[in-house]
Amino acid sequence: MNILHIRDAADVEAAVRTAIAGEQPLEIIGHGSKRSIGHVMMTNAVLDVSALNAVTCYEPSELIITVQAGAPLDEVLSLLDSKNQEFSFEPMNPAVLLDSRSGRGTIGGMIGAGLAGPRRIKAGGVRDHLLGAHAVSGFGDSFKAGGRVVKNVTGYDLCKLLAGSWGTLAIMTEVTLKVMPKAEAERTLVLRGLDDLAANRAMTAALGSPYDVSGAAHTPHSALKAARGALAGLASMGQTATLLRLEGIAASVVHRGAALAADLASFGAAEFVENAESAALWREIRDVAPFAADGPLGAWPVWRIVCPPASGGVFGQTLTRETGGEVIYDWAGGLLWAALPPSVDAHAASLRRRLAPLGGHATLLRADEGLRRTVDVFHPQAKGVAALAERVRQSFDPKSIFNRGRLTRMPI
């Protein structure tokens, strides 16, 4: 495979223009931590942007950071942590689920994938924190969208389109993101023994309360047994665990935790997990640790399912009963992670048929190459939406130079 290593944005422009002239599509990578997500791409040339790895501006007092797209995510997170700051959307670490040897990947990969963690229900997703971007289009031209302040857009906010585009619209070279101070304290309420439907009701009640809940997840006991870290400690009692997170000033967290526990008393007595131990639980929920690639369910395909939170419990319960799979609930039931026993189509047809009336969507996040060649990895779009998405793509990359075939399955 032909690998092109670049040094700066000018090199990216030159590489793209050469690819256009030769009608050679490019696979865009940083560290390659997410290369196994999506369809097998129709290219034998790789553009490696990992050399674009500098932090060009960090202003902690202004709560913004500007960084090149190939910068290692772990290094950026470490820098933010040194100033007691963070990306409040909790970017997922896919290495746990995908058995990636390259760690968490790069800032550009984080934005391109758009995979946010449990605080998504409160803080928003990656796109909500992306203030600006420099990128190279499929015409071989550099462009800039957004800026370095929150209110920086008049007209169409182009940089938001890059979040979740999986590298199919443009090659990001530099981005500016909003950061936030870390909470002084956090406390997690743990409710034991609730079934999926009761847990769904408890999480909904917690999010509807005035106590500013920043995480709501439910893990069946069978999934807890597959965990080996902080979540494994919750499996000892042989019951399910429903987790509700509170963050903020220490005194406020204690007061809100007690009040929320009282309001949810009808669901059972709450246990409390504090600070570092609580943070460890939510990291494992964020990274779907019970379904880890090197764990008991590592050989099973894993789906990422988004549906209305009120429907999550019923949908998940039905799915596990019909397939024999395991489900973990996040976002109060709005996000389901499902590890399903291997089958010809990874249960895609039946899963999506049941999901259609709910208006949800499902992505096959972990699967071997054979499945990714025969099953639609990303949820098929309605005809009108697909047509609009294609017009947007063509306006950025008319010759489909970037990550050709990643989002749409090509005929075999």
C-alpha positions in Angstrom: 0.0 0.0 0.0 1.2 3.5 -0.9 1.6 5.6 2.3 2.0 9.4 1.9 3.5 11.2 4.8 2.9 14.9 5.0 4.6 17.7 7.0 2.2 20.6 6.7 -1.1 21.9 5.2 0.7 22.7 1.9 1.7 19.1 1.6 -1.9 18.0 2.2 -3.0 20.3 -0.7 -0.3 18.9 -3.0 -1.2 15.3 -2.1 -4.9 15.9 -2.7 -4.3 17.6 -6.1 -2.1 14.7 -7.2 -4.8 12.3 -6.1 -7.4 14.2 -8.1 -5.3 14.3 -11.2 -4.6 10.5 -11.0 -8.2 9.7 -9.9 -6.6 7.9 -6.9 -8.9 7.9 -3.8 -7.1 8.3 -0.4 -7.7 6.7 3.0 -7.1 9.5 5.6 -5.5 8.3 8.9 -3.9 9.8 11.9 -3.0 6.9 14.2 -5.4 4.5 12.6 -7.2 3.7 15.9 -10.6 3.7 14.1 -9.7 2.1 10.8 -11.9 -1.0 11.5 -15.0 1.1 11.8 -17.0 1.5 8.6 -16.9 -0.3 5.3 -13.7 -1.5 3.6 -12.5 1.5 1.6 -12.0 1.4 -2.1 -8.4 2.6 -2.1 -4.8 1.4 -1.9 -3.3 4.8 -1.0 -3.1 6.2 2.5 -2.5 9.9 3.5 -1.0 9.9 7.0 -1.5 13.3 8.8 0.0 12.2 12.1 2.9 14.7 11.6 0.4 17.6 12.1 0.7 17.1 15.8 1.3 20.5 17.4 -0.7 22.5 19.9 -0.7 25.9 18.3 -2.6 27.9 20.9 -4.0 27.0 24.4 -5.6 29.8 26.5 -6.9 28.2 29.7 -8.4 31.5 30.9 -10.4 31.7 27.6 -11.4 28.0 27.7 -10.2 27.4 24.1 -7.5 25.2 22.6 -6.2 25.2 19.0 -4.4 22.1 17.9 -3.4 20.4 14.7 -5.6 17.5 13.6 -2.9 14.8 13.9 -2.1 15.6 17.6 -2.4 12.5 19.8 -5.6 12.8 21.8 -4.0 11.4 25.0 -1.4 14.1 25.0 -4.0 16.9 24.5 -6.1 15.4 27.3 -3.0 15.3 29.6 -2.3 19.0 28.8 -5.9 20.0 29.6 -5.7 17.9 32.8 -2.6 19.8 33.9 -4.8 22.9 34.0 -7.7 21.1 35.6 -9.7 21.3 32.3 -11.3 18.8 30.0 -13.4 18.2 26.9 -16.8 17.9 28.6 -18.3 15.7 25.9 -16.0 12.8 27.2 -14.5 11.5 24.0 -14.6 7.7 23.8 -11.5 5.6 23.8 -12.2 3.0 21.0 -9.0 1.0 21.8 -10.9 -1.0 24.5 -13.7 -2.1 22.1 -11.6 -2.5 19.0 -8.4 -3.9 20.4 -6.6 -1.1 18.7 -2.8 -1.0 19.3 -2.6 2.7 18.5 -4.5 3.9 21.6 -7.1 6.7 21.5 -6.0 8.2 18.2 -5.9 11.8 17.2 -7.9 15.0 17.6 -9.0 14.8 14.0 -10.2 11.2 14.5 -12.1 12.3 17.6 -13.9 14.9 15.6 -14.4 12.8 12.5 -16.0 9.9 14.5 -18.0 12.2 16.8 -18.3 9.6 19.5 -19.2 11.3 22.8 -19.5 9.8 26.2 -22.1 9.7 29.0 -22.1 13.5 29.6 -23.5 14.0 26.1 -27.0 14.2 27.6 -25.9 17.4 29.4 -22.9 18.9 27.6 -23.7 18.0 24.0 -21.5 16.2 21.5 -18.2 16.9 19.8 -19.8 19.2 17.2 -21.2 21.5 19.9 -17.6 22.2 21.1 -15.9 22.6 17.7 -15.5 26.3 17.2 -13.4 26.4 14.1 -11.4 24.4 11.6 -8.8 24.7 8.8 -9.2 21.9 6.3 -8.4 20.9 2.7 -11.4 20.1 0.4 -11.7 17.5 -2.3 -10.8 20.3 -4.8 -7.3 20.5 -3.3 -8.0 23.9 -1.7 -7.6 25.0 1.9 -10.5 26.6 3.6 -11.4 27.9 7.0 -14.7 27.7 8.9 -15.6 29.2 12.2 -13.0 30.8 14.5 -11.7 31.0 18.0 -14.7 32.4 19.9 -18.1 30.9 20.6 -20.1 33.5 18.7 -18.0 33.3 15.5 -20.4 32.4 12.7 -22.6 34.3 10.4 -24.4 32.1 7.8 -23.8 28.4 7.5 -21.5 26.8 10.1 -19.5 24.6 7.9 -17.1 23.2 10.6 -20.1 21.4 12.3 -20.4 19.2 9.2 -16.9 17.8 9.8 -17.9 16.3 13.1 -19.1 12.8 12.5 -18.3 12.8 8.8 -15.7 10.0 9.2 -13.2 11.8 6.9 -15.4 11.9 3.9 -15.8 15.6 3.4 -12.4 17.2 4.0 -9.0 16.7 5.6 -8.8 18.7 8.8 -5.4 20.3 9.4 -6.1 22.5 12.5 -9.1 22.8 14.8 -10.2 25.0 17.7 -12.3 23.5 20.5 -14.0 24.7 23.6 -12.8 23.3 26.9 -14.3 23.4 30.3 -13.1 23.3 33.9 -13.2 19.9 35.6 -15.8 19.5 38.4 -14.5 19.8 41.9 -16.3 16.6 43.0 -18.5 13.8 41.6 -20.8 11.3 43.2 -22.6 8.3 41.6 -25.8 6.9 43.0 -26.1 3.2 42.4 -29.5 1.5 42.4 -29.5 -2.3 42.6 -31.7 -4.9 41.1 -33.8 -2.9 38.7 -34.9 -4.6 35.5 -34.5 -2.7 32.2 -37.9 -1.1 32.3 -37.7 0.0 35.9 -34.2 1.3 35.3 -35.4 3.3 32.3 -38.1 4.9 34.5 -35.5 5.7 37.2 -33.1 7.3 34.8 -35.8 9.3 33.2 -37.0 10.6 36.6 -33.4 11.5 37.6 -32.9 13.5 34.4 -36.2 15.2 34.9 -35.3 16.2 38.4 -33.7 19.6 39.3 -30.5 18.0 40.5 -28.4 18.4 37.3 -27.6 14.8 36.6 -24.6 14.4 34.2 -24.8 10.7 33.5 -27.5 8.0 33.6 -26.6 4.4 32.7 -27.8 0.9 33.4 -25.8 -2.3 33.2 -27.5 -5.8 33.5 -25.7 -8.2 35.8 -24.7 -10.5 32.9 -22.8 -7.6 31.3 -21.3 -6.7 34.7 -19.9 -10.2 35.0 -18.0 -9.6 31.7 -16.3 -6.5 33.2 -12.9 -6.6 34.8 -12.3 -3.1 36.2 -14.4 -0.8 38.3 -17.7 -2.1 37.0 -16.7 -5.7 38.0 -16.9 -4.5 41.6 -20.6 -3.9 41.2 -21.2 -7.5 40.1 -20.5 -9.1 43.4 -24.1 -8.9 44.6 -25.5 -10.6 41.6 -27.8 -7.7 40.6 -28.1 -5.1 37.9 -26.7 -1.7 38.6 -28.3 1.6 37.6 -25.8 4.5 37.8 -26.6 8.2 38.1 -23.8 10.8 38.2 -23.8 14.2 39.9 -20.9 16.7 39.5 -19.9 20.1 40.7 -18.9 21.8 44.0 -18.4 19.2 46.7 -21.1 20.6 49.1 -23.6 20.8 46.3 -22.9 17.3 45.1 -23.5 15.9 48.6 -26.7 17.8 49.0 -28.0 16.9 45.5 -27.1 13.3 45.9 -29.1 13.0 49.2 -32.1 14.8 47.7 -32.0 12.6 44.5 -31.7 9.4 46.5 -34.8 10.5 48.5 -36.8 11.3 45.4 -35.9 7.8 43.9 -36.6 5.9 47.1 -39.4 4.0 45.4 -36.8 2.3 43.2 -34.8 1.1 46.2 -32.1 2.4 48.5 -29.2 4.1 46.8 -25.5 3.4 47.4 -22.9 6.2 46.8 -19.6 6.0 45.0 -17.4 9.0 45.3 -14.8 10.9 43.1 -12.0 8.7 41.7 -14.0 5.5 42.1 -17.0 7.1 40.4 -14.8 8.5 37.6 -13.5 5.0 36.9 -17.0 3.6 36.6 -17.9 6.2 34.0 -14.8 5.7 32.0 -15.7 2.1 31.6 -19.3 3.0 30.6 -17.9 5.5 28.1 -15.5 2.9 26.6 -18.0 0.0 26.8 -15.5 -2.0 28.8 -17.7 -5.0 29.5 -17.6 -5.7 25.7 -13.8 -5.3 25.5 -12.1 -7.0 22.5 -10.0 -9.0 24.9 -12.9 -10.0 27.2 -15.5 -12.8 27.2 -17.6 -11.1 24.5 -14.7 -9.9 22.4 -15.7 -12.1 19.4 -19.2 -10.8 19.2 -20.2 -7.9 16.9 -21.1 -4.7 18.8 -23.8 -2.3 17.7 -24.2 1.3 18.8 -28.0 2.0 18.8 -29.6 5.4 19.3 -33.3 5.7 20.0 -35.7 7.8 22.1 -34.8 7.3 25.7 -38.4 6.4 26.7 -38.2 3.4 24.3 -34.8 2.2 25.2 -35.8 -0.2 28.0 -38.4 -2.0 25.9 -36.2 -2.2 22.8 -33.2 -3.5 24.7 -35.2 -6.1 26.6 -36.7 -7.4 23.4 -33.4 -7.4 21.6 -31.6 -9.4 24.3 -34.5 -11.9 24.5 -34.7 -12.5 20.8 -30.9 -12.7 20.1 -29.4 -13.9 23.4 -27.1 -10.8 23.3 -26.1 -8.3 26.0 -27.0 -4.7 26.2 -25.6 -1.7 28.2 -27.7 1.4 28.4 -26.3 5.0 28.4 -27.9 8.4 28.0 -30.8 7.2 30.2 -31.7 4.6 27.5 -31.1 6.8 24.5 -27.9 5.0 23.7 -27.7 1.2 23.7 -24.5 -0.8 23.2 -25.4 -4.3 22.1 -23.1 -7.2 21.8 -24.9 -9.9 19.8 -24.0 -13.5 19.1 -22.4 -14.0 15.7 -24.8 -14.5 12.8 -24.8 -14.2 9.0 -25.7 -10.5 9.1 -25.0 -9.7 12.8 -28.8 -9.5 13.3 -28.8 -6.3 11.2 -32.1 -7.0 9.4 -34.2 -7.8 12.5 -32.6 -5.1 14.7 -33.2 -2.3 12.1 -36.7 -3.5 11.4 -37.6 -3.2 15.1 -35.8 0.1 15.3 -37.6 1.7 12.3 -40.9 2.6 14.1 -38.9 4.4 16.8 -37.0 6.6 14.4 -33.7 5.4 15.8 -30.5 4.3 14.1 -27.9 1.6 14.6 -24.2 1.5 13.6 -22.2 -1.8 13.5 -19.2 -0.4 15.4 -17.3 -3.7 15.8 -17.3 -6.4 13.2 -14.8 -8.4 11.1 -13.9 -7.4 7.5 -16.2 -10.0 6.1 -19.3 -8.6 7.8 -18.3 -5.1 6.9 -18.3 -6.1 3.2 -21.8 -7.6 3.4 -23.8 -5.6 6.0 -24.6 -1.9 6.0 -22.4 -0.6 8.8 -24.0 2.8 9.0 -27.8 3.0 9.2 -29.4 3.3 5.7 -30.7 6.8 5.3 -34.1 7.8 4.0 -34.1 8.6 0.3 -34.4 12.3 0.7 -31.8 12.5 3.5 -29.4 10.3 1.5 -29.8 12.6 -1.5 -29.1 15.7 0.6 -26.0 14.0 2.2 -24.7 13.2 -1.2 -25.1 16.8 -2.4 -23.2 18.0 0.6 -20.4 15.4 0.0 -20.1 16.4 -3.6 -19.9 20.1 -2.7 -16.8 19.2 -0.6 -15.3 16.3 -2.6 -16.9 15.9 -6.0 -14.6 13.0 -7.1 -14.9 11.1 -3.9 -11.2 11.2 -3.1 -11.6 11.0 0.7 -12.3 7.6 2.4 -14.2 6.4 -0.6 -16.7 3.7 0.4 -16.4 4.1 4.1 -20.0 5.2 4.8 -21.7 3.3 2.0 -21.4 -0.3 1.1 -20.1 -0.9 -2.4 -21.3 -3.8 -4.5 -19.2 -6.9 -4.2 
